[in-house]
Amino acid sequence: MSITVEVPEPLAGRLAAEAARRGVDPTDLAVEALTEAYGESDPLEAFIGCGSSGTSQPLDIHAMRAELAARKLAEGA
């Protein structure tokens, strides 16, 4: 899949600087950041999460992050 994303110049500059620091292409770094933010369907990650969470069901890390973010916003309001 291919998409075009327009980012503000300050963010584009930081992305380019971090990519240069790591010696990677800025596109690869952007994909890494999106993957970290939105995740991939990784059965191993779900398995590891269920072992450390105390539940026999796979841990939905994305739902957990959303719940924690909502709680933090509610506390700040």
PDB file of N, H, CA, C and O in Angstrom:
ATOM      1  N   MET A   1       0.838  -1.168   0.000  1.00  0.00           N
ATOM      2  CA  MET A   1       0.000   0.000   0.000  1.00  0.00           C
ATOM      3  C   MET A   1       0.889   1.238   0.000  1.00  0.00           C
ATOM      4  O   MET A   1       1.946   1.267   0.630  1.00  0.00           O
ATOM      5  N   SER A   2       0.451   2.221  -0.696  1.00  0.00           N
ATOM      6  H   SER A   2      -0.408   2.198  -1.208  1.00  0.00           H
ATOM      7  CA  SER A   2       1.213   3.462  -0.757  1.00  0.00           C
ATOM      8  C   SER A   2       0.274   4.621  -0.423  1.00  0.00           C
ATOM      9  O   SER A   2      -0.823   4.724  -0.971  1.00  0.00           O
ATOM     10  N   ILE A   3       0.723   5.489   0.483  1.00  0.00           N
ATOM     11  H   ILE A   3       1.615   5.405   0.928  1.00  0.00           H
ATOM     12  CA  ILE A   3      -0.041   6.680   0.815  1.00  0.00           C
ATOM     13  C   ILE A   3       0.899   7.871   0.857  1.00  0.00           C
ATOM     14  O   ILE A   3       2.111   7.716   1.010  1.00  0.00           O
ATOM     15  N   THR A   4       0.336   9.048   0.720  1.00  0.00           N
ATOM     16  H   THR A   4      -0.649   9.174   0.596  1.00  0.00           H
ATOM     17  CA  THR A   4       1.113  10.276   0.836  1.00  0.00           C
ATOM     18  C   THR A   4       0.622  11.012   2.067  1.00  0.00           C
ATOM     19  O   THR A   4      -0.576  11.230   2.241  1.00  0.00           O
ATOM     20  N   VAL A   5       1.558  11.388   2.912  1.00  0.00           N
ATOM     21  H   VAL A   5       2.532  11.211   2.770  1.00  0.00           H
ATOM     22  CA  VAL A   5       1.227  12.099   4.144  1.00  0.00           C
ATOM     23  C   VAL A   5       1.976  13.418   4.141  1.00  0.00           C
ATOM     24  O   VAL A   5       3.192  13.451   3.949  1.00  0.00           O
ATOM     25  N   GLU A   6       1.247  14.508   4.355  1.00  0.00           N
ATOM     26  H   GLU A   6       0.259  14.481   4.511  1.00  0.00           H
ATOM     27  CA  GLU A   6       1.871  15.824   4.464  1.00  0.00           C
ATOM     28  C   GLU A   6       2.055  16.116   5.949  1.00  0.00           C
ATOM     29  O   GLU A   6       1.094  16.078   6.717  1.00  0.00           O
ATOM     30  N   VAL A   7       3.282  16.405   6.348  1.00  0.00           N
ATOM     31  H   VAL A   7       4.062  16.436   5.723  1.00  0.00           H
ATOM     32  CA  VAL A   7       3.562  16.713   7.745  1.00  0.00           C
ATOM     33  C   VAL A   7       4.082  18.139   7.846  1.00  0.00           C
ATOM     34  O   VAL A   7       4.701  18.639   6.907  1.00  0.00           O
ATOM     35  N   PRO A   8       3.842  18.794   8.966  1.00  0.00           N
ATOM     36  CA  PRO A   8       4.369  20.152   9.150  1.00  0.00           C
ATOM     37  C   PRO A   8       5.890  20.159   9.047  1.00  0.00           C
ATOM     38  O   PRO A   8       6.550  19.182   9.399  1.00  0.00           O
ATOM     39  N   GLU A   9       6.429  21.255   8.567  1.00  0.00           N
ATOM     40  H   GLU A   9       5.892  22.049   8.281  1.00  0.00           H
ATOM     41  CA  GLU A   9       7.869  21.357   8.342  1.00  0.00           C
ATOM     42  C   GLU A   9       8.699  21.053   9.587  1.00  0.00           C
ATOM     43  O   GLU A   9       9.709  20.360   9.466  1.00  0.00           O
ATOM     44  N   PRO A  10       8.333  21.530  10.772  1.00  0.00           N
ATOM     45  CA  PRO A  10       9.162  21.178  11.943  1.00  0.00           C
ATOM     46  C   PRO A  10       9.230  19.663  12.178  1.00  0.00           C
ATOM     47  O   PRO A  10      10.285  19.131  12.524  1.00  0.00           O
ATOM     48  N   LEU A  11       8.108  18.981  11.989  1.00  0.00           N
ATOM     49  H   LEU A  11       7.251  19.413  11.708  1.00  0.00           H
ATOM     50  CA  LEU A  11       8.095  17.527  12.167  1.00  0.00           C
ATOM     51  C   LEU A  11       8.907  16.844  11.068  1.00  0.00           C
ATOM     52  O   LEU A  11       9.642  15.894  11.341  1.00  0.00           O
ATOM     53  N   ALA A  12       8.780  17.317   9.840  1.00  0.00           N
ATOM     54  H   ALA A  12       8.183  18.088   9.619  1.00  0.00           H
ATOM     55  CA  ALA A  12       9.555  16.741   8.731  1.00  0.00           C
ATOM     56  C   ALA A  12      11.051  16.901   8.988  1.00  0.00           C
ATOM     57  O   ALA A  12      11.838  15.999   8.701  1.00  0.00           O
ATOM     58  N   GLY A  13      11.433  18.048   9.526  1.00  0.00           N
ATOM     59  H   GLY A  13      10.793  18.781   9.759  1.00  0.00           H
ATOM     60  CA  GLY A  13      12.844  18.281   9.849  1.00  0.00           C
ATOM     61  C   GLY A  13      13.345  17.340  10.929  1.00  0.00           C
ATOM     62  O   GLY A  13      14.453  16.813  10.834  1.00  0.00           O
ATOM     63  N   ARG A  14      12.523  17.125  11.969  1.00  0.00           N
ATOM     64  H   ARG A  14      11.622  17.553  12.046  1.00  0.00           H
ATOM     65  CA  ARG A  14      12.926  16.198  13.044  1.00  0.00           C
ATOM     66  C   ARG A  14      13.006  14.778  12.524  1.00  0.00           C
ATOM     67  O   ARG A  14      13.909  14.026  12.891  1.00  0.00           O
ATOM     68  N   LEU A  15      12.058  14.407  11.664  1.00  0.00           N
ATOM     69  H   LEU A  15      11.325  15.018  11.366  1.00  0.00           H
ATOM     70  CA  LEU A  15      12.070  13.062  11.074  1.00  0.00           C
ATOM     71  C   LEU A  15      13.335  12.861  10.244  1.00  0.00           C
ATOM     72  O   LEU A  15      13.997  11.829  10.355  1.00  0.00           O
ATOM     73  N   ALA A  16      13.668  13.840   9.418  1.00  0.00           N
ATOM     74  H   ALA A  16      13.130  14.679   9.327  1.00  0.00           H
ATOM     75  CA  ALA A  16      14.870  13.739   8.581  1.00  0.00           C
ATOM     76  C   ALA A  16      16.139  13.684   9.440  1.00  0.00           C
ATOM     77  O   ALA A  16      17.058  12.920   9.146  1.00  0.00           O
ATOM     78  N   ALA A  17      16.183  14.488  10.492  1.00  0.00           N
ATOM     79  H   ALA A  17      15.436  15.109  10.731  1.00  0.00           H
ATOM     80  CA  ALA A  17      17.367  14.497  11.357  1.00  0.00           C
ATOM     81  C   ALA A  17      17.534  13.158  12.074  1.00  0.00           C
ATOM     82  O   ALA A  17      18.644  12.634  12.166  1.00  0.00           O
ATOM     83  N   GLU A  18      16.426  12.606  12.583  1.00  0.00           N
ATOM     84  H   GLU A  18      15.524  13.032  12.509  1.00  0.00           H
ATOM     85  CA  GLU A  18      16.513  11.317  13.291  1.00  0.00           C
ATOM     86  C   GLU A  18      16.878  10.199  12.321  1.00  0.00           C
ATOM     87  O   GLU A  18      17.645   9.301  12.666  1.00  0.00           O
ATOM     88  N   ALA A  19      16.331  10.253  11.106  1.00  0.00           N
ATOM     89  H   ALA A  19      15.708  10.983  10.825  1.00  0.00           H
ATOM     90  CA  ALA A  19      16.669   9.242  10.105  1.00  0.00           C
ATOM     91  C   ALA A  19      18.156   9.311   9.757  1.00  0.00           C
ATOM     92  O   ALA A  19      18.818   8.281   9.629  1.00  0.00           O
ATOM     93  N   ALA A  20      18.672  10.517   9.605  1.00  0.00           N
ATOM     94  H   ALA A  20      18.135  11.354   9.709  1.00  0.00           H
ATOM     95  CA  ALA A  20      20.097  10.677   9.307  1.00  0.00           C
ATOM     96  C   ALA A  20      20.948  10.169  10.466  1.00  0.00           C
ATOM     97  O   ALA A  20      21.968   9.514  10.251  1.00  0.00           O
ATOM     98  N   ARG A  21      20.527  10.473  11.698  1.00  0.00           N
ATOM     99  H   ARG A  21      19.698  11.005  11.872  1.00  0.00           H
ATOM    100  CA  ARG A  21      21.277  10.023  12.870  1.00  0.00           C
ATOM    101  C   ARG A  21      21.359   8.504  12.916  1.00  0.00           C
ATOM    102  O   ARG A  21      22.393   7.936  13.267  1.00  0.00           O
ATOM    103  N   ARG A  22      20.240   7.846  12.551  1.00  0.00           N
ATOM    104  H   ARG A  22      19.400   8.308  12.266  1.00  0.00           H
ATOM    105  CA  ARG A  22      20.200   6.382  12.574  1.00  0.00           C
ATOM    106  C   ARG A  22      20.768   5.755  11.308  1.00  0.00           C
ATOM    107  O   ARG A  22      21.039   4.555  11.271  1.00  0.00           O
ATOM    108  N   GLY A  23      20.949   6.570  10.269  1.00  0.00           N
ATOM    109  H   GLY A  23      20.729   7.545  10.299  1.00  0.00           H
ATOM    110  CA  GLY A  23      21.442   6.043   8.999  1.00  0.00           C
ATOM    111  C   GLY A  23      20.390   5.256   8.237  1.00  0.00           C
ATOM    112  O   GLY A  23      20.707   4.287   7.547  1.00  0.00           O
ATOM    113  N   VAL A  24      19.117   5.682   8.367  1.00  0.00           N
ATOM    114  H   VAL A  24      18.859   6.468   8.928  1.00  0.00           H
ATOM    115  CA  VAL A  24      18.026   5.007   7.672  1.00  0.00           C
ATOM    116  C   VAL A  24      17.279   6.013   6.810  1.00  0.00           C
ATOM    117  O   VAL A  24      17.443   7.224   6.961  1.00  0.00           O
ATOM    118  N   ASP A  25      16.465   5.501   5.916  1.00  0.00           N
ATOM    119  H   ASP A  25      16.332   4.518   5.794  1.00  0.00           H
ATOM    120  CA  ASP A  25      15.639   6.347   5.059  1.00  0.00           C
ATOM    121  C   ASP A  25      14.508   6.941   5.895  1.00  0.00           C
ATOM    122  O   ASP A  25      13.932   6.240   6.728  1.00  0.00           O
ATOM    123  N   PRO A  26      14.176   8.219   5.691  1.00  0.00           N
ATOM    124  CA  PRO A  26      13.067   8.824   6.438  1.00  0.00           C
ATOM    125  C   PRO A  26      11.743   8.073   6.273  1.00  0.00           C
ATOM    126  O   PRO A  26      10.938   8.022   7.203  1.00  0.00           O
ATOM    127  N   THR A  27      11.522   7.500   5.108  1.00  0.00           N
ATOM    128  H   THR A  27      12.176   7.541   4.353  1.00  0.00           H
ATOM    129  CA  THR A  27      10.296   6.719   4.894  1.00  0.00           C
ATOM    130  C   THR A  27      10.259   5.515   5.816  1.00  0.00           C
ATOM    131  O   THR A  27       9.218   5.210   6.396  1.00  0.00           O
ATOM    132  N   ASP A  28      11.394   4.823   5.957  1.00  0.00           N
ATOM    133  H   ASP A  28      12.240   5.071   5.485  1.00  0.00           H
ATOM    134  CA  ASP A  28      11.451   3.660   6.847  1.00  0.00           C
ATOM    135  C   ASP A  28      11.197   4.069   8.295  1.00  0.00           C
ATOM    136  O   ASP A  28      10.531   3.354   9.044  1.00  0.00           O
ATOM    137  N   LEU A  29      11.733   5.223   8.682  1.00  0.00           N
ATOM    138  H   LEU A  29      12.274   5.803   8.074  1.00  0.00           H
ATOM    139  CA  LEU A  29      11.522   5.708  10.039  1.00  0.00           C
ATOM    140  C   LEU A  29      10.053   6.067  10.263  1.00  0.00           C
ATOM    141  O   LEU A  29       9.508   5.804  11.336  1.00  0.00           O
ATOM    142  N   ALA A  30       9.414   6.661   9.266  1.00  0.00           N
ATOM    143  H   ALA A  30       9.856   6.874   8.395  1.00  0.00           H
ATOM    144  CA  ALA A  30       7.994   6.996   9.377  1.00  0.00           C
ATOM    145  C   ALA A  30       7.154   5.727   9.510  1.00  0.00           C
ATOM    146  O   ALA A  30       6.216   5.683  10.306  1.00  0.00           O
ATOM    147  N   VAL A  31       7.487   4.696   8.734  1.00  0.00           N
ATOM    148  H   VAL A  31       8.249   4.731   8.087  1.00  0.00           H
ATOM    149  CA  VAL A  31       6.767   3.419   8.838  1.00  0.00           C
ATOM    150  C   VAL A  31       6.967   2.827  10.225  1.00  0.00           C
ATOM    151  O   VAL A  31       6.023   2.300  10.815  1.00  0.00           O
ATOM    152  N   GLU A  32       8.181   2.908  10.752  1.00  0.00           N
ATOM    153  H   GLU A  32       8.948   3.336  10.273  1.00  0.00           H
ATOM    154  CA  GLU A  32       8.456   2.404  12.101  1.00  0.00           C
ATOM    155  C   GLU A  32       7.602   3.135  13.132  1.00  0.00           C
ATOM    156  O   GLU A  32       7.029   2.509  14.024  1.00  0.00           O
ATOM    157  N   ALA A  33       7.517   4.455  13.011  1.00  0.00           N
ATOM    158  H   ALA A  33       7.982   4.963  12.286  1.00  0.00           H
ATOM    159  CA  ALA A  33       6.725   5.247  13.959  1.00  0.00           C
ATOM    160  C   ALA A  33       5.246   4.906  13.852  1.00  0.00           C
ATOM    161  O   ALA A  33       4.566   4.793  14.872  1.00  0.00           O
ATOM    162  N   LEU A  34       4.739   4.740  12.638  1.00  0.00           N
ATOM    163  H   LEU A  34       5.292   4.832  11.810  1.00  0.00           H
ATOM    164  CA  LEU A  34       3.329   4.380  12.461  1.00  0.00           C
ATOM    165  C   LEU A  34       3.051   2.984  13.004  1.00  0.00           C
ATOM    166  O   LEU A  34       2.006   2.745  13.609  1.00  0.00           O
ATOM    167  N   THR A  35       3.976   2.074  12.789  1.00  0.00           N
ATOM    168  H   THR A  35       4.825   2.268  12.298  1.00  0.00           H
ATOM    169  CA  THR A  35       3.807   0.718  13.302  1.00  0.00           C
ATOM    170  C   THR A  35       3.783   0.733  14.822  1.00  0.00           C
ATOM    171  O   THR A  35       2.986   0.032  15.446  1.00  0.00           O
ATOM    172  N   GLU A  36       4.667   1.540  15.417  1.00  0.00           N
ATOM    173  H   GLU A  36       5.314   2.110  14.910  1.00  0.00           H
ATOM    174  CA  GLU A  36       4.687   1.640  16.879  1.00  0.00           C
ATOM    175  C   GLU A  36       3.386   2.245  17.401  1.00  0.00           C
ATOM    176  O   GLU A  36       2.867   1.812  18.430  1.00  0.00           O
ATOM    177  N   ALA A  37       2.868   3.230  16.706  1.00  0.00           N
ATOM    178  H   ALA A  37       3.289   3.582  15.871  1.00  0.00           H
ATOM    179  CA  ALA A  37       1.642   3.900  17.157  1.00  0.00           C
ATOM    180  C   ALA A  37       0.396   3.048  16.937  1.00  0.00           C
ATOM    181  O   ALA A  37      -0.492   3.018  17.789  1.00  0.00           O
ATOM    182  N   TYR A  38       0.325   2.358  15.805  1.00  0.00           N
ATOM    183  H   TYR A  38       1.046   2.382  15.113  1.00  0.00           H
ATOM    184  CA  TYR A  38      -0.895   1.636  15.451  1.00  0.00           C
ATOM    185  C   TYR A  38      -0.739   0.133  15.461  1.00  0.00           C
ATOM    186  O   TYR A  38      -1.721  -0.599  15.339  1.00  0.00           O
ATOM    187  N   GLY A  39       0.491  -0.330  15.606  1.00  0.00           N
ATOM    188  H   GLY A  39       1.288   0.265  15.706  1.00  0.00           H
ATOM    189  CA  GLY A  39       0.747  -1.753  15.764  1.00  0.00           C
ATOM    190  C   GLY A  39       0.568  -2.575  14.509  1.00  0.00           C
ATOM    191  O   GLY A  39       0.085  -2.119  13.473  1.00  0.00           O
ATOM    192  N   GLU A  40       0.975  -3.778  14.666  1.00  0.00           N
ATOM    193  H   GLU A  40       1.367  -4.148  15.508  1.00  0.00           H
ATOM    194  CA  GLU A  40       0.781  -4.807  13.660  1.00  0.00           C
ATOM    195  C   GLU A  40       0.081  -5.953  14.345  1.00  0.00           C
ATOM    196  O   GLU A  40       0.087  -6.047  15.572  1.00  0.00           O
ATOM    197  N   SER A  41      -0.506  -6.802  13.582  1.00  0.00           N
ATOM    198  H   SER A  41      -0.511  -6.725  12.585  1.00  0.00           H
ATOM    199  CA  SER A  41      -1.109  -7.994  14.160  1.00  0.00           C
ATOM    200  C   SER A  41       0.015  -8.993  14.397  1.00  0.00           C
ATOM    201  O   SER A  41       0.415  -9.720  13.488  1.00  0.00           O
ATOM    202  N   ASP A  42       0.521  -9.021  15.629  1.00  0.00           N
ATOM    203  H   ASP A  42       0.196  -8.431  16.367  1.00  0.00           H
ATOM    204  CA  ASP A  42       1.654  -9.865  15.967  1.00  0.00           C
ATOM    205  C   ASP A  42       1.237 -10.873  17.036  1.00  0.00           C
ATOM    206  O   ASP A  42       1.123 -10.510  18.207  1.00  0.00           O
ATOM    207  N   PRO A  43       1.009 -12.130  16.659  1.00  0.00           N
ATOM    208  CA  PRO A  43       0.577 -13.134  17.636  1.00  0.00           C
ATOM    209  C   PRO A  43       1.563 -13.304  18.794  1.00  0.00           C
ATOM    210  O   PRO A  43       1.146 -13.579  19.919  1.00  0.00           O
ATOM    211  N   LEU A  44       2.843 -13.148  18.538  1.00  0.00           N
ATOM    212  H   LEU A  44       3.181 -12.925  17.624  1.00  0.00           H
ATOM    213  CA  LEU A  44       3.833 -13.290  19.608  1.00  0.00           C
ATOM    214  C   LEU A  44       3.633 -12.204  20.659  1.00  0.00           C
ATOM    215  O   LEU A  44       3.697 -12.487  21.855  1.00  0.00           O
ATOM    216  N   GLU A  45       3.393 -10.970  20.234  1.00  0.00           N
ATOM    217  H   GLU A  45       3.341 -10.740  19.262  1.00  0.00           H
ATOM    218  CA  GLU A  45       3.162  -9.878  21.172  1.00  0.00           C
ATOM    219  C   GLU A  45       1.933 -10.163  22.040  1.00  0.00           C
ATOM    220  O   GLU A  45       1.965  -9.927  23.248  1.00  0.00           O
ATOM    221  N   ALA A  46       0.861 -10.663  21.442  1.00  0.00           N
ATOM    222  H   ALA A  46       0.835 -10.855  20.461  1.00  0.00           H
ATOM    223  CA  ALA A  46      -0.349 -10.996  22.196  1.00  0.00           C
ATOM    224  C   ALA A  46      -0.064 -12.117  23.189  1.00  0.00           C
ATOM    225  O   ALA A  46      -0.559 -12.093  24.315  1.00  0.00           O
ATOM    226  N   PHE A  47       0.730 -13.095  22.774  1.00  0.00           N
ATOM    227  H   PHE A  47       1.132 -13.115  21.859  1.00  0.00           H
ATOM    228  CA  PHE A  47       1.068 -14.207  23.657  1.00  0.00           C
ATOM    229  C   PHE A  47       1.867 -13.722  24.860  1.00  0.00           C
ATOM    230  O   PHE A  47       1.580 -14.096  25.997  1.00  0.00           O
ATOM    231  N   ILE A  48       2.865 -12.890  24.603  1.00  0.00           N
ATOM    232  H   ILE A  48       3.097 -12.586  23.679  1.00  0.00           H
ATOM    233  CA  ILE A  48       3.685 -12.364  25.690  1.00  0.00           C
ATOM    234  C   ILE A  48       2.822 -11.529  26.623  1.00  0.00           C
ATOM    235  O   ILE A  48       2.977 -11.604  27.842  1.00  0.00           O
ATOM    236  N   GLY A  49       1.931 -10.750  26.075  1.00  0.00           N
ATOM    237  H   GLY A  49       1.804 -10.690  25.085  1.00  0.00           H
ATOM    238  CA  GLY A  49       1.050  -9.923  26.889  1.00  0.00           C
ATOM    239  C   GLY A  49       0.154 -10.740  27.793  1.00  0.00           C
ATOM    240  O   GLY A  49      -0.075 -10.350  28.938  1.00  0.00           O
ATOM    241  N   CYS A  50      -0.368 -11.872  27.313  1.00  0.00           N
ATOM    242  H   CYS A  50      -0.182 -12.189  26.382  1.00  0.00           H
ATOM    243  CA  CYS A  50      -1.276 -12.654  28.146  1.00  0.00           C
ATOM    244  C   CYS A  50      -0.514 -13.311  29.291  1.00  0.00           C
ATOM    245  O   CYS A  50      -1.086 -13.543  30.356  1.00  0.00           O
ATOM    246  N   GLY A  51       0.757 -13.612  29.094  1.00  0.00           N
ATOM    247  H   GLY A  51       1.222 -13.423  28.229  1.00  0.00           H
ATOM    248  CA  GLY A  51       1.536 -14.230  30.163  1.00  0.00           C
ATOM    249  C   GLY A  51       1.855 -13.258  31.279  1.00  0.00           C
ATOM    250  O   GLY A  51       1.908 -13.652  32.444  1.00  0.00           O
ATOM    251  N   SER A  52       2.066 -12.004  30.948  1.00  0.00           N
ATOM    252  H   SER A  52       2.023 -11.684  30.001  1.00  0.00           H
ATOM    253  CA  SER A  52       2.446 -11.037  31.969  1.00  0.00           C
ATOM    254  C   SER A  52       1.253 -10.290  32.549  1.00  0.00           C
ATOM    255  O   SER A  52       1.418  -9.567  33.532  1.00  0.00           O
ATOM    256  N   SER A  53       0.081 -10.431  31.991  1.00  0.00           N
ATOM    257  H   SER A  53      -0.052 -11.018  31.193  1.00  0.00           H
ATOM    258  CA  SER A  53      -1.060  -9.663  32.463  1.00  0.00           C
ATOM    259  C   SER A  53      -1.882 -10.394  33.515  1.00  0.00           C
ATOM    260  O   SER A  53      -2.743  -9.789  34.154  1.00  0.00           O
ATOM    261  N   GLY A  54      -1.632 -11.681  33.703  1.00  0.00           N
ATOM    262  H   GLY A  54      -0.933 -12.173  33.184  1.00  0.00           H
ATOM    263  CA  GLY A  54      -2.398 -12.443  34.671  1.00  0.00           C
ATOM    264  C   GLY A  54      -3.726 -12.941  34.132  1.00  0.00           C
ATOM    265  O   GLY A  54      -4.551 -13.440  34.897  1.00  0.00           O
ATOM    266  N   THR A  55      -3.947 -12.818  32.846  1.00  0.00           N
ATOM    267  H   THR A  55      -3.277 -12.413  32.224  1.00  0.00           H
ATOM    268  CA  THR A  55      -5.179 -13.299  32.234  1.00  0.00           C
ATOM    269  C   THR A  55      -4.836 -14.337  31.185  1.00  0.00           C
ATOM    270  O   THR A  55      -3.751 -14.317  30.605  1.00  0.00           O
ATOM    271  N   SER A  56      -5.766 -15.240  30.947  1.00  0.00           N
ATOM    272  H   SER A  56      -6.648 -15.257  31.418  1.00  0.00           H
ATOM    273  CA  SER A  56      -5.507 -16.257  29.933  1.00  0.00           C
ATOM    274  C   SER A  56      -5.874 -15.765  28.533  1.00  0.00           C
ATOM    275  O   SER A  56      -5.569 -16.424  27.540  1.00  0.00           O
ATOM    276  N   GLN A  57      -6.531 -14.604  28.458  1.00  0.00           N
ATOM    277  H   GLN A  57      -6.779 -14.068  29.265  1.00  0.00           H
ATOM    278  CA  GLN A  57      -6.898 -14.019  27.165  1.00  0.00           C
ATOM    279  C   GLN A  57      -5.750 -13.154  26.655  1.00  0.00           C
ATOM    280  O   GLN A  57      -5.041 -12.547  27.458  1.00  0.00           O
ATOM    281  N   PRO A  58      -5.552 -13.083  25.346  1.00  0.00           N
ATOM    282  CA  PRO A  58      -4.491 -12.216  24.811  1.00  0.00           C
ATOM    283  C   PRO A  58      -4.726 -10.762  25.218  1.00  0.00           C
ATOM    284  O   PRO A  58      -5.863 -10.292  25.239  1.00  0.00           O
ATOM    285  N   LEU A  59      -3.671 -10.075  25.532  1.00  0.00           N
ATOM    286  H   LEU A  59      -2.747 -10.458  25.515  1.00  0.00           H
ATOM    287  CA  LEU A  59      -3.744  -8.673  25.907  1.00  0.00           C
ATOM    288  C   LEU A  59      -3.876  -7.830  24.651  1.00  0.00           C
ATOM    289  O   LEU A  59      -3.050  -7.928  23.743  1.00  0.00           O
ATOM    290  N   ASP A  60      -4.904  -7.008  24.595  1.00  0.00           N
ATOM    291  H   ASP A  60      -5.575  -6.928  25.332  1.00  0.00           H
ATOM    292  CA  ASP A  60      -5.079  -6.091  23.469  1.00  0.00           C
ATOM    293  C   ASP A  60      -4.385  -4.791  23.846  1.00  0.00           C
ATOM    294  O   ASP A  60      -4.992  -3.901  24.442  1.00  0.00           O
ATOM    295  N   ILE A  61      -3.119  -4.689  23.496  1.00  0.00           N
ATOM    296  H   ILE A  61      -2.626  -5.412  23.012  1.00  0.00           H
ATOM    297  CA  ILE A  61      -2.303  -3.551  23.901  1.00  0.00           C
ATOM    298  C   ILE A  61      -2.854  -2.246  23.357  1.00  0.00           C
ATOM    299  O   ILE A  61      -2.728  -1.209  24.009  1.00  0.00           O
ATOM    300  N   HIS A  62      -3.462  -2.272  22.175  1.00  0.00           N
ATOM    301  H   HIS A  62      -3.564  -3.114  21.646  1.00  0.00           H
ATOM    302  CA  HIS A  62      -3.994  -1.048  21.582  1.00  0.00           C
ATOM    303  C   HIS A  62      -5.213  -0.557  22.367  1.00  0.00           C
ATOM    304  O   HIS A  62      -5.364   0.644  22.590  1.00  0.00           O
ATOM    305  N   ALA A  63      -6.075  -1.475  22.783  1.00  0.00           N
ATOM    306  H   ALA A  63      -5.952  -2.451  22.602  1.00  0.00           H
ATOM    307  CA  ALA A  63      -7.225  -1.099  23.596  1.00  0.00           C
ATOM    308  C   ALA A  63      -6.764  -0.596  24.958  1.00  0.00           C
ATOM    309  O   ALA A  63      -7.323   0.361  25.494  1.00  0.00           O
ATOM    310  N   MET A  64      -5.746  -1.241  25.515  1.00  0.00           N
ATOM    311  H   MET A  64      -5.292  -2.019  25.080  1.00  0.00           H
ATOM    312  CA  MET A  64      -5.209  -0.825  26.809  1.00  0.00           C
ATOM    313  C   MET A  64      -4.633   0.585  26.720  1.00  0.00           C
ATOM    314  O   MET A  64      -4.865   1.408  27.606  1.00  0.00           O
ATOM    315  N   ARG A  65      -3.885   0.867  25.658  1.00  0.00           N
ATOM    316  H   ARG A  65      -3.696   0.199  24.939  1.00  0.00           H
ATOM    317  CA  ARG A  65      -3.313   2.202  25.489  1.00  0.00           C
ATOM    318  C   ARG A  65      -4.412   3.250  25.362  1.00  0.00           C
ATOM    319  O   ARG A  65      -4.318   4.327  25.951  1.00  0.00           O
ATOM    320  N   ALA A  66      -5.460   2.936  24.588  1.00  0.00           N
ATOM    321  H   ALA A  66      -5.536   2.062  24.109  1.00  0.00           H
ATOM    322  CA  ALA A  66      -6.568   3.871  24.408  1.00  0.00           C
ATOM    323  C   ALA A  66      -7.273   4.124  25.737  1.00  0.00           C
ATOM    324  O   ALA A  66      -7.628   5.262  26.044  1.00  0.00           O
ATOM    325  N   GLU A  67      -7.476   3.078  26.519  1.00  0.00           N
ATOM    326  H   GLU A  67      -7.187   2.153  26.269  1.00  0.00           H
ATOM    327  CA  GLU A  67      -8.129   3.215  27.820  1.00  0.00           C
ATOM    328  C   GLU A  67      -7.292   4.081  28.758  1.00  0.00           C
ATOM    329  O   GLU A  67      -7.830   4.958  29.434  1.00  0.00           O
ATOM    330  N   LEU A  68      -5.990   3.846  28.804  1.00  0.00           N
ATOM    331  H   LEU A  68      -5.553   3.134  28.254  1.00  0.00           H
ATOM    332  CA  LEU A  68      -5.116   4.626  29.671  1.00  0.00           C
ATOM    333  C   LEU A  68      -5.059   6.093  29.223  1.00  0.00           C
ATOM    334  O   LEU A  68      -5.035   6.998  30.057  1.00  0.00           O
ATOM    335  N   ALA A  69      -5.039   6.320  27.916  1.00  0.00           N
ATOM    336  H   ALA A  69      -5.058   5.585  27.238  1.00  0.00           H
ATOM    337  CA  ALA A  69      -5.029   7.697  27.398  1.00  0.00           C
ATOM    338  C   ALA A  69      -6.332   8.404  27.776  1.00  0.00           C
ATOM    339  O   ALA A  69      -6.308   9.571  28.167  1.00  0.00           O
ATOM    340  N   ALA A  70      -7.457   7.718  27.665  1.00  0.00           N
ATOM    341  H   ALA A  70      -7.477   6.770  27.347  1.00  0.00           H
ATOM    342  CA  ALA A  70      -8.744   8.316  28.018  1.00  0.00           C
ATOM    343  C   ALA A  70      -8.778   8.653  29.513  1.00  0.00           C
ATOM    344  O   ALA A  70      -9.274   9.710  29.901  1.00  0.00           O
ATOM    345  N   ARG A  71      -8.254   7.759  30.343  1.00  0.00           N
ATOM    346  H   ARG A  71      -7.851   6.900  30.028  1.00  0.00           H
ATOM    347  CA  ARG A  71      -8.201   8.032  31.791  1.00  0.00           C
ATOM    348  C   ARG A  71      -7.339   9.251  32.092  1.00  0.00           C
ATOM    349  O   ARG A  71      -7.697  10.087  32.922  1.00  0.00           O
ATOM    350  N   LYS A  72      -6.200   9.345  31.412  1.00  0.00           N
ATOM    351  H   LYS A  72      -5.908   8.667  30.737  1.00  0.00           H
ATOM    352  CA  LYS A  72      -5.298  10.464  31.644  1.00  0.00           C
ATOM    353  C   LYS A  72      -5.954  11.772  31.233  1.00  0.00           C
ATOM    354  O   LYS A  72      -5.826  12.779  31.929  1.00  0.00           O
ATOM    355  N   LEU A  73      -6.660  11.761  30.097  1.00  0.00           N
ATOM    356  H   LEU A  73      -6.764  10.942  29.532  1.00  0.00           H
ATOM    357  CA  LEU A  73      -7.362  12.975  29.653  1.00  0.00           C
ATOM    358  C   LEU A  73      -8.453  13.356  30.647  1.00  0.00           C
ATOM    359  O   LEU A  73      -8.635  14.539  30.934  1.00  0.00           O
ATOM    360  N   ALA A  74      -9.178  12.378  31.176  1.00  0.00           N
ATOM    361  H   ALA A  74      -9.030  11.417  30.943  1.00  0.00           H
ATOM    362  CA  ALA A  74     -10.243  12.646  32.136  1.00  0.00           C
ATOM    363  C   ALA A  74      -9.671  13.227  33.430  1.00  0.00           C
ATOM    364  O   ALA A  74     -10.285  14.102  34.041  1.00  0.00           O
ATOM    365  N   GLU A  75      -8.518  12.753  33.842  1.00  0.00           N
ATOM    366  H   GLU A  75      -8.019  12.042  33.346  1.00  0.00           H
ATOM    367  CA  GLU A  75      -7.898  13.259  35.066  1.00  0.00           C
ATOM    368  C   GLU A  75      -7.430  14.701  34.899  1.00  0.00           C
ATOM    369  O   GLU A  75      -7.474  15.492  35.841  1.00  0.00           O
ATOM    370  N   GLY A  76      -6.982  15.033  33.690  1.00  0.00           N
ATOM    371  H   GLY A  76      -6.946  14.390  32.925  1.00  0.00           H
ATOM    372  CA  GLY A  76      -6.480  16.379  33.426  1.00  0.00           C
ATOM    373  C   GLY A  76      -7.573  17.400  33.215  1.00  0.00           C
ATOM    374  O   GLY A  76      -7.314  18.603  33.264  1.00  0.00           O
ATOM    375  N   ALA A  77      -8.788  16.945  32.981  1.00  0.00           N
ATOM    376  H   ALA A  77      -8.998  15.968  32.942  1.00  0.00           H
ATOM    377  CA  ALA A  77      -9.879  17.887  32.686  1.00  0.00           C
ATOM    378  C   ALA A  77     -10.474  18.485  33.926  1.00  0.00           C
ATOM    379  O   ALA A  77     -11.399  19.293  33.839  1.00  0.00           O
TER     380      ALA A  77
END
